[in-house]
Amino acid sequence: MHPTPGCLVAAERRRAFNRALRLPGGSQLEAGPLREHVHGSSSEGPGTQTRTGE
């Protein structure tokens, strides 16, 4: 997975983490810390603005 919000959303939607980690079918993985990291380190995250012209 790329560390971008779009890839994270797609991975969660497809339940890619459950498959990659071989979790039982009904198990849910708490992706909160990963979500915070991705949104905190990406310029695509909500509420972030890119500064231009400086």
mmCIF entry with sequence, helices, sheets and N, C-alpha, C, O atoms, coordinates in Angstrom:
data_MODEL
# 
_entry.id   MODEL 
# 
_entity.id                         1 
_entity.type                       polymer 
_entity.pdbx_number_of_molecules   1 
# 
_entity_poly.entity_id                      1 
_entity_poly.type                           'polypeptide(L)' 
_entity_poly.nstd_linkage                   no 
_entity_poly.nstd_monomer                   no 
_entity_poly.pdbx_seq_one_letter_code       MHPTPGCLVAAERRRAFNRALRLPGGSQLEAGPLREHVHGSSSEGPGTQTRTGE 
_entity_poly.pdbx_seq_one_letter_code_can   MHPTPGCLVAAERRRAFNRALRLPGGSQLEAGPLREHVHGSSSEGPGTQTRTGE 
_entity_poly.pdbx_strand_id                 A 
# 
loop_
_entity_poly_seq.entity_id 
_entity_poly_seq.num 
_entity_poly_seq.mon_id 
_entity_poly_seq.hetero 
1 1  MET n 
1 2  HIS n 
1 3  PRO n 
1 4  THR n 
1 5  PRO n 
1 6  GLY n 
1 7  CYS n 
1 8  LEU n 
1 9  VAL n 
1 10 ALA n 
1 11 ALA n 
1 12 GLU n 
1 13 ARG n 
1 14 ARG n 
1 15 ARG n 
1 16 ALA n 
1 17 PHE n 
1 18 ASN n 
1 19 ARG n 
1 20 ALA n 
1 21 LEU n 
1 22 ARG n 
1 23 LEU n 
1 24 PRO n 
1 25 GLY n 
1 26 GLY n 
1 27 SER n 
1 28 GLN n 
1 29 LEU n 
1 30 GLU n 
1 31 ALA n 
1 32 GLY n 
1 33 PRO n 
1 34 LEU n 
1 35 ARG n 
1 36 GLU n 
1 37 HIS n 
1 38 VAL n 
1 39 HIS n 
1 40 GLY n 
1 41 SER n 
1 42 SER n 
1 43 SER n 
1 44 GLU n 
1 45 GLY n 
1 46 PRO n 
1 47 GLY n 
1 48 THR n 
1 49 GLN n 
1 50 THR n 
1 51 ARG n 
1 52 THR n 
1 53 GLY n 
1 54 GLU n 
# 
_struct_asym.id          A 
_struct_asym.entity_id   1 
# 
loop_
_struct_conf.conf_type_id 
_struct_conf.id 
_struct_conf.pdbx_PDB_helix_id 
_struct_conf.beg_label_comp_id 
_struct_conf.beg_label_asym_id 
_struct_conf.beg_label_seq_id 
_struct_conf.pdbx_beg_PDB_ins_code 
_struct_conf.end_label_comp_id 
_struct_conf.end_label_asym_id 
_struct_conf.end_label_seq_id 
_struct_conf.pdbx_end_PDB_ins_code 
_struct_conf.beg_auth_comp_id 
_struct_conf.beg_auth_asym_id 
_struct_conf.beg_auth_seq_id 
_struct_conf.end_auth_comp_id 
_struct_conf.end_auth_asym_id 
_struct_conf.end_auth_seq_id 
_struct_conf.pdbx_PDB_helix_class 
_struct_conf.details 
_struct_conf.pdbx_PDB_helix_length 
HELX_P HELX_P1 AA1 PRO A 5  ? ARG A 13 ? PRO A 5  ARG A 13 1 ? 9  
HELX_P HELX_P2 AA2 ALA A 16 ? ALA A 20 ? ALA A 16 ALA A 20 1 ? 5  
HELX_P HELX_P3 AA3 GLY A 32 ? SER A 41 ? GLY A 32 SER A 41 1 ? 10 
# 
_struct_conf_type.id          HELX_P 
_struct_conf_type.criteria    ? 
_struct_conf_type.reference   ? 
# 
loop_
_atom_site.group_PDB 
_atom_site.id 
_atom_site.type_symbol 
_atom_site.label_atom_id 
_atom_site.label_alt_id 
_atom_site.label_comp_id 
_atom_site.label_asym_id 
_atom_site.label_entity_id 
_atom_site.label_seq_id 
_atom_site.pdbx_PDB_ins_code 
_atom_site.Cartn_x 
_atom_site.Cartn_y 
_atom_site.Cartn_z 
_atom_site.occupancy 
_atom_site.B_iso_or_equiv 
_atom_site.pdbx_formal_charge 
_atom_site.auth_seq_id 
_atom_site.auth_comp_id 
_atom_site.auth_asym_id 
_atom_site.auth_atom_id 
_atom_site.pdbx_PDB_model_num 
ATOM 1   N N  . MET A 1 1  ? 0.840   -1.167  0.000  1.00 0.00 ? 1  MET A N  1 
ATOM 2   C CA . MET A 1 1  ? 0.000   0.000   0.000  1.00 0.00 ? 1  MET A CA 1 
ATOM 3   C C  . MET A 1 1  ? 0.887   1.233   0.000  1.00 0.00 ? 1  MET A C  1 
ATOM 4   O O  . MET A 1 1  ? 1.879   1.296   0.727  1.00 0.00 ? 1  MET A O  1 
ATOM 5   N N  . HIS A 1 2  ? 0.526   2.208   -0.816 1.00 0.00 ? 2  HIS A N  1 
ATOM 6   C CA . HIS A 1 2  ? 1.222   3.491   -0.813 1.00 0.00 ? 2  HIS A CA 1 
ATOM 7   C C  . HIS A 1 2  ? 0.707   4.305   0.368  1.00 0.00 ? 2  HIS A C  1 
ATOM 8   O O  . HIS A 1 2  ? -0.468  4.194   0.719  1.00 0.00 ? 2  HIS A O  1 
ATOM 9   N N  . PRO A 1 3  ? 1.547   5.109   0.980  1.00 0.00 ? 3  PRO A N  1 
ATOM 10  C CA . PRO A 1 3  ? 1.106   5.911   2.133  1.00 0.00 ? 3  PRO A CA 1 
ATOM 11  C C  . PRO A 1 3  ? 0.323   7.148   1.708  1.00 0.00 ? 3  PRO A C  1 
ATOM 12  O O  . PRO A 1 3  ? 0.706   8.275   2.022  1.00 0.00 ? 3  PRO A O  1 
ATOM 13  N N  . THR A 1 4  ? -0.776  6.927   0.990  1.00 0.00 ? 4  THR A N  1 
ATOM 14  C CA . THR A 1 4  ? -1.635  8.029   0.565  1.00 0.00 ? 4  THR A CA 1 
ATOM 15  C C  . THR A 1 4  ? -3.059  7.731   1.009  1.00 0.00 ? 4  THR A C  1 
ATOM 16  O O  . THR A 1 4  ? -3.445  6.565   1.101  1.00 0.00 ? 4  THR A O  1 
ATOM 17  N N  . PRO A 1 5  ? -3.844  8.764   1.286  1.00 0.00 ? 5  PRO A N  1 
ATOM 18  C CA . PRO A 1 5  ? -5.222  8.548   1.725  1.00 0.00 ? 5  PRO A CA 1 
ATOM 19  C C  . PRO A 1 5  ? -6.044  7.722   0.735  1.00 0.00 ? 5  PRO A C  1 
ATOM 20  O O  . PRO A 1 5  ? -6.862  6.903   1.154  1.00 0.00 ? 5  PRO A O  1 
ATOM 21  N N  . GLY A 1 6  ? -5.843  7.921   -0.561 1.00 0.00 ? 6  GLY A N  1 
ATOM 22  C CA . GLY A 1 6  ? -6.602  7.172   -1.558 1.00 0.00 ? 6  GLY A CA 1 
ATOM 23  C C  . GLY A 1 6  ? -6.334  5.674   -1.480 1.00 0.00 ? 6  GLY A C  1 
ATOM 24  O O  . GLY A 1 6  ? -7.261  4.867   -1.556 1.00 0.00 ? 6  GLY A O  1 
ATOM 25  N N  . CYS A 1 7  ? -5.070  5.306   -1.327 1.00 0.00 ? 7  CYS A N  1 
ATOM 26  C CA . CYS A 1 7  ? -4.728  3.889   -1.212 1.00 0.00 ? 7  CYS A CA 1 
ATOM 27  C C  . CYS A 1 7  ? -5.264  3.298   0.088  1.00 0.00 ? 7  CYS A C  1 
ATOM 28  O O  . CYS A 1 7  ? -5.711  2.151   0.115  1.00 0.00 ? 7  CYS A O  1 
ATOM 29  N N  . LEU A 1 8  ? -5.221  4.068   1.147  1.00 0.00 ? 8  LEU A N  1 
ATOM 30  C CA . LEU A 1 8  ? -5.743  3.587   2.425  1.00 0.00 ? 8  LEU A CA 1 
ATOM 31  C C  . LEU A 1 8  ? -7.240  3.319   2.330  1.00 0.00 ? 8  LEU A C  1 
ATOM 32  O O  . LEU A 1 8  ? -7.712  2.282   2.796  1.00 0.00 ? 8  LEU A O  1 
ATOM 33  N N  . VAL A 1 9  ? -7.976  4.222   1.742  1.00 0.00 ? 9  VAL A N  1 
ATOM 34  C CA . VAL A 1 9  ? -9.425  4.052   1.590  1.00 0.00 ? 9  VAL A CA 1 
ATOM 35  C C  . VAL A 1 9  ? -9.719  2.808   0.754  1.00 0.00 ? 9  VAL A C  1 
ATOM 36  O O  . VAL A 1 9  ? -10.597 2.015   1.093  1.00 0.00 ? 9  VAL A O  1 
ATOM 37  N N  . ALA A 1 10 ? -8.984  2.647   -0.330 1.00 0.00 ? 10 ALA A N  1 
ATOM 38  C CA . ALA A 1 10 ? -9.201  1.483   -1.196 1.00 0.00 ? 10 ALA A CA 1 
ATOM 39  C C  . ALA A 1 10 ? -8.867  0.192   -0.460 1.00 0.00 ? 10 ALA A C  1 
ATOM 40  O O  . ALA A 1 10 ? -9.594  -0.792  -0.592 1.00 0.00 ? 10 ALA A O  1 
ATOM 41  N N  . ALA A 1 11 ? -7.792  0.176   0.306  1.00 0.00 ? 11 ALA A N  1 
ATOM 42  C CA . ALA A 1 11 ? -7.405  -1.025  1.046  1.00 0.00 ? 11 ALA A CA 1 
ATOM 43  C C  . ALA A 1 11 ? -8.445  -1.369  2.106  1.00 0.00 ? 11 ALA A C  1 
ATOM 44  O O  . ALA A 1 11 ? -8.766  -2.542  2.296  1.00 0.00 ? 11 ALA A O  1 
ATOM 45  N N  . GLU A 1 12 ? -8.974  -0.366  2.796  1.00 0.00 ? 12 GLU A N  1 
ATOM 46  C CA . GLU A 1 12 ? -10.016 -0.619  3.798  1.00 0.00 ? 12 GLU A CA 1 
ATOM 47  C C  . GLU A 1 12 ? -11.288 -1.127  3.130  1.00 0.00 ? 12 GLU A C  1 
ATOM 48  O O  . GLU A 1 12 ? -11.923 -2.054  3.633  1.00 0.00 ? 12 GLU A O  1 
ATOM 49  N N  . ARG A 1 13 ? -11.664 -0.533  2.011  1.00 0.00 ? 13 ARG A N  1 
ATOM 50  C CA . ARG A 1 13 ? -12.875 -0.929  1.308  1.00 0.00 ? 13 ARG A CA 1 
ATOM 51  C C  . ARG A 1 13 ? -12.774 -2.380  0.831  1.00 0.00 ? 13 ARG A C  1 
ATOM 52  O O  . ARG A 1 13 ? -13.748 -3.131  0.891  1.00 0.00 ? 13 ARG A O  1 
ATOM 53  N N  . ARG A 1 14 ? -11.599 -2.762  0.362  1.00 0.00 ? 14 ARG A N  1 
ATOM 54  C CA . ARG A 1 14 ? -11.397 -4.119  -0.154 1.00 0.00 ? 14 ARG A CA 1 
ATOM 55  C C  . ARG A 1 14 ? -11.051 -5.129  0.936  1.00 0.00 ? 14 ARG A C  1 
ATOM 56  O O  . ARG A 1 14 ? -10.902 -6.320  0.663  1.00 0.00 ? 14 ARG A O  1 
ATOM 57  N N  . ARG A 1 15 ? -10.924 -4.650  2.169  1.00 0.00 ? 15 ARG A N  1 
ATOM 58  C CA . ARG A 1 15 ? -10.530 -5.495  3.306  1.00 0.00 ? 15 ARG A CA 1 
ATOM 59  C C  . ARG A 1 15 ? -9.181  -6.155  3.055  1.00 0.00 ? 15 ARG A C  1 
ATOM 60  O O  . ARG A 1 15 ? -8.962  -7.315  3.406  1.00 0.00 ? 15 ARG A O  1 
ATOM 61  N N  . ALA A 1 16 ? -8.291  -5.400  2.446  1.00 0.00 ? 16 ALA A N  1 
ATOM 62  C CA . ALA A 1 16 ? -6.972  -5.929  2.097  1.00 0.00 ? 16 ALA A CA 1 
ATOM 63  C C  . ALA A 1 16 ? -6.140  -6.262  3.330  1.00 0.00 ? 16 ALA A C  1 
ATOM 64  O O  . ALA A 1 16 ? -5.348  -7.204  3.305  1.00 0.00 ? 16 ALA A O  1 
ATOM 65  N N  . PHE A 1 17 ? -6.309  -5.504  4.400  1.00 0.00 ? 17 PHE A N  1 
ATOM 66  C CA . PHE A 1 17 ? -5.528  -5.776  5.608  1.00 0.00 ? 17 PHE A CA 1 
ATOM 67  C C  . PHE A 1 17 ? -5.918  -7.114  6.216  1.00 0.00 ? 17 PHE A C  1 
ATOM 68  O O  . PHE A 1 17 ? -5.056  -7.878  6.652  1.00 0.00 ? 17 PHE A O  1 
ATOM 69  N N  . ASN A 1 18 ? -7.209  -7.397  6.244  1.00 0.00 ? 18 ASN A N  1 
ATOM 70  C CA . ASN A 1 18 ? -7.667  -8.681  6.789  1.00 0.00 ? 18 ASN A CA 1 
ATOM 71  C C  . ASN A 1 18 ? -7.071  -9.844  6.001  1.00 0.00 ? 18 ASN A C  1 
ATOM 72  O O  . ASN A 1 18 ? -6.636  -10.834 6.589  1.00 0.00 ? 18 ASN A O  1 
ATOM 73  N N  . ARG A 1 19 ? -7.050  -9.728  4.683  1.00 0.00 ? 19 ARG A N  1 
ATOM 74  C CA . ARG A 1 19 ? -6.483  -10.798 3.853  1.00 0.00 ? 19 ARG A CA 1 
ATOM 75  C C  . ARG A 1 19 ? -4.979  -10.884 4.030  1.00 0.00 ? 19 ARG A C  1 
ATOM 76  O O  . ARG A 1 19 ? -4.433  -11.978 4.175  1.00 0.00 ? 19 ARG A O  1 
ATOM 77  N N  . ALA A 1 20 ? -4.303  -9.742  4.020  1.00 0.00 ? 20 ALA A N  1 
ATOM 78  C CA . ALA A 1 20 ? -2.847  -9.739  4.132  1.00 0.00 ? 20 ALA A CA 1 
ATOM 79  C C  . ALA A 1 20 ? -2.381  -10.299 5.472  1.00 0.00 ? 20 ALA A C  1 
ATOM 80  O O  . ALA A 1 20 ? -1.359  -10.982 5.547  1.00 0.00 ? 20 ALA A O  1 
ATOM 81  N N  . LEU A 1 21 ? -3.123  -10.010 6.510  1.00 0.00 ? 21 LEU A N  1 
ATOM 82  C CA . LEU A 1 21 ? -2.758  -10.483 7.850  1.00 0.00 ? 21 LEU A CA 1 
ATOM 83  C C  . LEU A 1 21 ? -3.435  -11.807 8.209  1.00 0.00 ? 21 LEU A C  1 
ATOM 84  O O  . LEU A 1 21 ? -3.272  -12.322 9.315  1.00 0.00 ? 21 LEU A O  1 
ATOM 85  N N  . ARG A 1 22 ? -4.200  -12.351 7.253  1.00 0.00 ? 22 ARG A N  1 
ATOM 86  C CA . ARG A 1 22 ? -4.888  -13.635 7.409  1.00 0.00 ? 22 ARG A CA 1 
ATOM 87  C C  . ARG A 1 22 ? -5.782  -13.667 8.654  1.00 0.00 ? 22 ARG A C  1 
ATOM 88  O O  . ARG A 1 22 ? -5.770  -14.628 9.424  1.00 0.00 ? 22 ARG A O  1 
ATOM 89  N N  . LEU A 1 23 ? -6.550  -12.598 8.828  1.00 0.00 ? 23 LEU A N  1 
ATOM 90  C CA . LEU A 1 23 ? -7.484  -12.530 9.942  1.00 0.00 ? 23 LEU A CA 1 
ATOM 91  C C  . LEU A 1 23 ? -8.744  -13.311 9.588  1.00 0.00 ? 23 LEU A C  1 
ATOM 92  O O  . LEU A 1 23 ? -9.100  -13.406 8.413  1.00 0.00 ? 23 LEU A O  1 
ATOM 93  N N  . PRO A 1 24 ? -9.425  -13.873 10.587 1.00 0.00 ? 24 PRO A N  1 
ATOM 94  C CA . PRO A 1 24 ? -10.684 -14.574 10.311 1.00 0.00 ? 24 PRO A CA 1 
ATOM 95  C C  . PRO A 1 24 ? -11.678 -13.649 9.621  1.00 0.00 ? 24 PRO A C  1 
ATOM 96  O O  . PRO A 1 24 ? -11.629 -12.433 9.807  1.00 0.00 ? 24 PRO A O  1 
ATOM 97  N N  . GLY A 1 25 ? -12.579 -14.219 8.828  1.00 0.00 ? 25 GLY A N  1 
ATOM 98  C CA . GLY A 1 25 ? -13.511 -13.463 7.995  1.00 0.00 ? 25 GLY A CA 1 
ATOM 99  C C  . GLY A 1 25 ? -14.271 -12.349 8.684  1.00 0.00 ? 25 GLY A C  1 
ATOM 100 O O  . GLY A 1 25 ? -14.409 -11.268 8.111  1.00 0.00 ? 25 GLY A O  1 
ATOM 101 N N  . GLY A 1 26 ? -14.772 -12.567 9.894  1.00 0.00 ? 26 GLY A N  1 
ATOM 102 C CA . GLY A 1 26 ? -15.572 -11.553 10.570 1.00 0.00 ? 26 GLY A CA 1 
ATOM 103 C C  . GLY A 1 26 ? -14.760 -10.551 11.368 1.00 0.00 ? 26 GLY A C  1 
ATOM 104 O O  . GLY A 1 26 ? -15.320 -9.604  11.919 1.00 0.00 ? 26 GLY A O  1 
ATOM 105 N N  . SER A 1 27 ? -13.456 -10.740 11.439 1.00 0.00 ? 27 SER A N  1 
ATOM 106 C CA . SER A 1 27 ? -12.613 -9.851  12.243 1.00 0.00 ? 27 SER A CA 1 
ATOM 107 C C  . SER A 1 27 ? -12.455 -8.503  11.575 1.00 0.00 ? 27 SER A C  1 
ATOM 108 O O  . SER A 1 27 ? -12.395 -8.404  10.349 1.00 0.00 ? 27 SER A O  1 
ATOM 109 N N  . GLN A 1 28 ? -12.390 -7.479  12.382 1.00 0.00 ? 28 GLN A N  1 
ATOM 110 C CA . GLN A 1 28 ? -12.145 -6.129  11.881 1.00 0.00 ? 28 GLN A CA 1 
ATOM 111 C C  . GLN A 1 28 ? -10.811 -5.647  12.436 1.00 0.00 ? 28 GLN A C  1 
ATOM 112 O O  . GLN A 1 28 ? -10.527 -5.803  13.624 1.00 0.00 ? 28 GLN A O  1 
ATOM 113 N N  . LEU A 1 29 ? -10.015 -5.074  11.583 1.00 0.00 ? 29 LEU A N  1 
ATOM 114 C CA . LEU A 1 29 ? -8.739  -4.515  11.996 1.00 0.00 ? 29 LEU A CA 1 
ATOM 115 C C  . LEU A 1 29 ? -8.940  -3.038  12.319 1.00 0.00 ? 29 LEU A C  1 
ATOM 116 O O  . LEU A 1 29 ? -9.560  -2.314  11.539 1.00 0.00 ? 29 LEU A O  1 
ATOM 117 N N  . GLU A 1 30 ? -8.430  -2.590  13.448 1.00 0.00 ? 30 GLU A N  1 
ATOM 118 C CA . GLU A 1 30 ? -8.515  -1.177  13.813 1.00 0.00 ? 30 GLU A CA 1 
ATOM 119 C C  . GLU A 1 30 ? -7.401  -0.444  13.079 1.00 0.00 ? 30 GLU A C  1 
ATOM 120 O O  . GLU A 1 30 ? -6.227  -0.586  13.419 1.00 0.00 ? 30 GLU A O  1 
ATOM 121 N N  . ALA A 1 31 ? -7.770  0.336   12.078 1.00 0.00 ? 31 ALA A N  1 
ATOM 122 C CA . ALA A 1 31 ? -6.788  1.041   11.250 1.00 0.00 ? 31 ALA A CA 1 
ATOM 123 C C  . ALA A 1 31 ? -6.594  2.487   11.689 1.00 0.00 ? 31 ALA A C  1 
ATOM 124 O O  . ALA A 1 31 ? -5.960  3.265   10.977 1.00 0.00 ? 31 ALA A O  1 
ATOM 125 N N  . GLY A 1 32 ? -7.126  2.857   12.841 1.00 0.00 ? 32 GLY A N  1 
ATOM 126 C CA . GLY A 1 32 ? -7.031  4.242   13.305 1.00 0.00 ? 32 GLY A CA 1 
ATOM 127 C C  . GLY A 1 32 ? -5.619  4.790   13.356 1.00 0.00 ? 32 GLY A C  1 
ATOM 128 O O  . GLY A 1 32 ? -5.368  5.861   12.803 1.00 0.00 ? 32 GLY A O  1 
ATOM 129 N N  . PRO A 1 33 ? -4.668  4.086   14.008 1.00 0.00 ? 33 PRO A N  1 
ATOM 130 C CA . PRO A 1 33 ? -3.297  4.611   14.050 1.00 0.00 ? 33 PRO A CA 1 
ATOM 131 C C  . PRO A 1 33 ? -2.663  4.736   12.661 1.00 0.00 ? 33 PRO A C  1 
ATOM 132 O O  . PRO A 1 33 ? -1.943  5.696   12.387 1.00 0.00 ? 33 PRO A O  1 
ATOM 133 N N  . LEU A 1 34 ? -2.933  3.768   11.793 1.00 0.00 ? 34 LEU A N  1 
ATOM 134 C CA . LEU A 1 34 ? -2.411  3.850   10.428 1.00 0.00 ? 34 LEU A CA 1 
ATOM 135 C C  . LEU A 1 34 ? -3.048  5.016   9.682  1.00 0.00 ? 34 LEU A C  1 
ATOM 136 O O  . LEU A 1 34 ? -2.373  5.739   8.950  1.00 0.00 ? 34 LEU A O  1 
ATOM 137 N N  . ARG A 1 35 ? -4.346  5.191   9.871  1.00 0.00 ? 35 ARG A N  1 
ATOM 138 C CA . ARG A 1 35 ? -5.068  6.287   9.226  1.00 0.00 ? 35 ARG A CA 1 
ATOM 139 C C  . ARG A 1 35 ? -4.484  7.639   9.670  1.00 0.00 ? 35 ARG A C  1 
ATOM 140 O O  . ARG A 1 35 ? -4.282  8.531   8.846  1.00 0.00 ? 35 ARG A O  1 
ATOM 141 N N  . GLU A 1 36 ? -4.218  7.781   10.973 1.00 0.00 ? 36 GLU A N  1 
ATOM 142 C CA . GLU A 1 36 ? -3.638  9.027   11.486 1.00 0.00 ? 36 GLU A CA 1 
ATOM 143 C C  . GLU A 1 36 ? -2.256  9.275   10.886 1.00 0.00 ? 36 GLU A C  1 
ATOM 144 O O  . GLU A 1 36 ? -1.912  10.405  10.537 1.00 0.00 ? 36 GLU A O  1 
ATOM 145 N N  . HIS A 1 37 ? -1.473  8.206   10.770 1.00 0.00 ? 37 HIS A N  1 
ATOM 146 C CA . HIS A 1 37 ? -0.131  8.348   10.203 1.00 0.00 ? 37 HIS A CA 1 
ATOM 147 C C  . HIS A 1 37 ? -0.199  8.778   8.737  1.00 0.00 ? 37 HIS A C  1 
ATOM 148 O O  . HIS A 1 37 ? 0.508   9.695   8.318  1.00 0.00 ? 37 HIS A O  1 
ATOM 149 N N  . VAL A 1 38 ? -1.047  8.114   7.970  1.00 0.00 ? 38 VAL A N  1 
ATOM 150 C CA . VAL A 1 38 ? -1.150  8.427   6.540  1.00 0.00 ? 38 VAL A CA 1 
ATOM 151 C C  . VAL A 1 38 ? -1.661  9.838   6.332  1.00 0.00 ? 38 VAL A C  1 
ATOM 152 O O  . VAL A 1 38 ? -1.115  10.577  5.512  1.00 0.00 ? 38 VAL A O  1 
ATOM 153 N N  . HIS A 1 39 ? -2.690  10.224  7.054  1.00 0.00 ? 39 HIS A N  1 
ATOM 154 C CA . HIS A 1 39 ? -3.238  11.566  6.871  1.00 0.00 ? 39 HIS A CA 1 
ATOM 155 C C  . HIS A 1 39 ? -2.295  12.632  7.421  1.00 0.00 ? 39 HIS A C  1 
ATOM 156 O O  . HIS A 1 39 ? -2.310  13.774  6.960  1.00 0.00 ? 39 HIS A O  1 
ATOM 157 N N  . GLY A 1 40 ? -1.489  12.269  8.388  1.00 0.00 ? 40 GLY A N  1 
ATOM 158 C CA . GLY A 1 40 ? -0.542  13.231  8.955  1.00 0.00 ? 40 GLY A CA 1 
ATOM 159 C C  . GLY A 1 40 ? 0.692   13.436  8.106  1.00 0.00 ? 40 GLY A C  1 
ATOM 160 O O  . GLY A 1 40 ? 1.323   14.490  8.172  1.00 0.00 ? 40 GLY A O  1 
ATOM 161 N N  . SER A 1 41 ? 1.053   12.419  7.290  1.00 0.00 ? 41 SER A N  1 
ATOM 162 C CA . SER A 1 41 ? 2.283   12.514  6.527  1.00 0.00 ? 41 SER A CA 1 
ATOM 163 C C  . SER A 1 41 ? 2.049   12.791  5.045  1.00 0.00 ? 41 SER A C  1 
ATOM 164 O O  . SER A 1 41 ? 3.006   12.928  4.283  1.00 0.00 ? 41 SER A O  1 
ATOM 165 N N  . SER A 1 42 ? 0.795   12.874  4.635  1.00 0.00 ? 42 SER A N  1 
ATOM 166 C CA . SER A 1 42 ? 0.498   13.049  3.215  1.00 0.00 ? 42 SER A CA 1 
ATOM 167 C C  . SER A 1 42 ? -0.058  14.430  2.939  1.00 0.00 ? 42 SER A C  1 
ATOM 168 O O  . SER A 1 42 ? -0.803  14.986  3.746  1.00 0.00 ? 42 SER A O  1 
ATOM 169 N N  . SER A 1 43 ? 0.306   14.975  1.803  1.00 0.00 ? 43 SER A N  1 
ATOM 170 C CA . SER A 1 43 ? -0.247  16.264  1.403  1.00 0.00 ? 43 SER A CA 1 
ATOM 171 C C  . SER A 1 43 ? -1.665  16.110  0.879  1.00 0.00 ? 43 SER A C  1 
ATOM 172 O O  . SER A 1 43 ? -2.340  17.110  0.633  1.00 0.00 ? 43 SER A O  1 
ATOM 173 N N  . GLU A 1 44 ? -2.139  14.856  0.699  1.00 0.00 ? 44 GLU A N  1 
ATOM 174 C CA . GLU A 1 44 ? -3.496  14.618  0.220  1.00 0.00 ? 44 GLU A CA 1 
ATOM 175 C C  . GLU A 1 44 ? -4.499  14.526  1.362  1.00 0.00 ? 44 GLU A C  1 
ATOM 176 O O  . GLU A 1 44 ? -5.697  14.392  1.115  1.00 0.00 ? 44 GLU A O  1 
ATOM 177 N N  . GLY A 1 45 ? -4.040  14.593  2.589  1.00 0.00 ? 45 GLY A N  1 
ATOM 178 C CA . GLY A 1 45 ? -4.914  14.422  3.735  1.00 0.00 ? 45 GLY A CA 1 
ATOM 179 C C  . GLY A 1 45 ? -5.922  15.535  3.859  1.00 0.00 ? 45 GLY A C  1 
ATOM 180 O O  . GLY A 1 45 ? -5.718  16.633  3.343  1.00 0.00 ? 45 GLY A O  1 
ATOM 181 N N  . PRO A 1 46 ? -7.021  15.248  4.552  1.00 0.00 ? 46 PRO A N  1 
ATOM 182 C CA . PRO A 1 46 ? -8.037  16.279  4.714  1.00 0.00 ? 46 PRO A CA 1 
ATOM 183 C C  . PRO A 1 46 ? -7.516  17.437  5.558  1.00 0.00 ? 46 PRO A C  1 
ATOM 184 O O  . PRO A 1 46 ? -6.833  17.239  6.563  1.00 0.00 ? 46 PRO A O  1 
ATOM 185 N N  . GLY A 1 47 ? -7.844  18.617  5.136  1.00 0.00 ? 47 GLY A N  1 
ATOM 186 C CA . GLY A 1 47 ? -7.479  19.794  5.909  1.00 0.00 ? 47 GLY A CA 1 
ATOM 187 C C  . GLY A 1 47 ? -6.057  20.266  5.703  1.00 0.00 ? 47 GLY A C  1 
ATOM 188 O O  . GLY A 1 47 ? -5.636  21.232  6.339  1.00 0.00 ? 47 GLY A O  1 
ATOM 189 N N  . THR A 1 48 ? -5.309  19.617  4.837  1.00 0.00 ? 48 THR A N  1 
ATOM 190 C CA . THR A 1 48 ? -3.948  20.079  4.604  1.00 0.00 ? 48 THR A CA 1 
ATOM 191 C C  . THR A 1 48 ? -3.922  20.955  3.370  1.00 0.00 ? 48 THR A C  1 
ATOM 192 O O  . THR A 1 48 ? -4.666  20.739  2.414  1.00 0.00 ? 48 THR A O  1 
ATOM 193 N N  . GLN A 1 49 ? -3.060  21.935  3.413  1.00 0.00 ? 49 GLN A N  1 
ATOM 194 C CA . GLN A 1 49 ? -2.942  22.837  2.277  1.00 0.00 ? 49 GLN A CA 1 
ATOM 195 C C  . GLN A 1 49 ? -1.487  22.892  1.853  1.00 0.00 ? 49 GLN A C  1 
ATOM 196 O O  . GLN A 1 49 ? -0.583  22.902  2.689  1.00 0.00 ? 49 GLN A O  1 
ATOM 197 N N  . THR A 1 50 ? -1.273  22.928  0.562  1.00 0.00 ? 50 THR A N  1 
ATOM 198 C CA . THR A 1 50 ? 0.073   23.052  0.032  1.00 0.00 ? 50 THR A CA 1 
ATOM 199 C C  . THR A 1 50 ? 0.373   24.524  -0.181 1.00 0.00 ? 50 THR A C  1 
ATOM 200 O O  . THR A 1 50 ? -0.416  25.246  -0.791 1.00 0.00 ? 50 THR A O  1 
ATOM 201 N N  . ARG A 1 51 ? 1.489   24.957  0.312  1.00 0.00 ? 51 ARG A N  1 
ATOM 202 C CA . ARG A 1 51 ? 1.891   26.352  0.155  1.00 0.00 ? 51 ARG A CA 1 
ATOM 203 C C  . ARG A 1 51 ? 2.691   26.485  -1.125 1.00 0.00 ? 51 ARG A C  1 
ATOM 204 O O  . ARG A 1 51 ? 3.647   25.743  -1.353 1.00 0.00 ? 51 ARG A O  1 
ATOM 205 N N  . THR A 1 52 ? 2.299   27.426  -1.951 1.00 0.00 ? 52 THR A N  1 
ATOM 206 C CA . THR A 1 52 ? 3.015   27.646  -3.203 1.00 0.00 ? 52 THR A CA 1 
ATOM 207 C C  . THR A 1 52 ? 3.510   29.067  -3.272 1.00 0.00 ? 52 THR A C  1 
ATOM 208 O O  . THR A 1 52 ? 2.976   29.956  -2.608 1.00 0.00 ? 52 THR A O  1 
ATOM 209 N N  . GLY A 1 53 ? 4.533   29.282  -4.076 1.00 0.00 ? 53 GLY A N  1 
ATOM 210 C CA . GLY A 1 53 ? 5.024   30.631  -4.296 1.00 0.00 ? 53 GLY A CA 1 
ATOM 211 C C  . GLY A 1 53 ? 5.983   31.125  -3.233 1.00 0.00 ? 53 GLY A C  1 
ATOM 212 O O  . GLY A 1 53 ? 6.330   32.306  -3.228 1.00 0.00 ? 53 GLY A O  1 
ATOM 213 N N  . GLU A 1 54 ? 6.420   30.261  -2.334 1.00 0.00 ? 54 GLU A N  1 
ATOM 214 C CA . GLU A 1 54 ? 7.365   30.706  -1.309 1.00 0.00 ? 54 GLU A CA 1 
ATOM 215 C C  . GLU A 1 54 ? 8.680   29.989  -1.448 1.00 0.00 ? 54 GLU A C  1 
ATOM 216 O O  . GLU A 1 54 ? 9.602   30.233  -0.670 1.00 0.00 ? 54 GLU A O  1 
# 
